[in-house]
Amino acid sequence: MSDQDPFTPTSAGPEPTPVVGPGDATIFEPAGTARPADDAAPAAVDPHPERQVGLAFAGGLVAALFLKSLAKRKHR
C-alpha cells in the first residue's frame, strides 16, 4: 500500500466543456451553451426572408394545381 491518502482528489479526468459566456452570447448561441469546436461565426441571416416565404407559397400553389389536374384525369 502506498503512503498517499486514497481520499485526496486527483487531477485525472476530462476537462470541462468550454461554454459561451454572457458577453459572447448571440441568438444562435445563448449564454451557457457549449462553444463550437471550430469557434466559427454563425451563418449570415438572410436580409429578405419574405422571398423564401413567397417561393414556398408559389411552390405549394403549383403542387396543388398539379395534384388537382391528376385527380381530374383519374375520374374521366
PyMOL commands that set and color helices and strands:
alter all, ss='L'
color gray80, all
select helices_A, chain A and resi 49-74
alter helices_A, ss='H'
color red, helices_A
deselect
rebuild
show_as cartoon
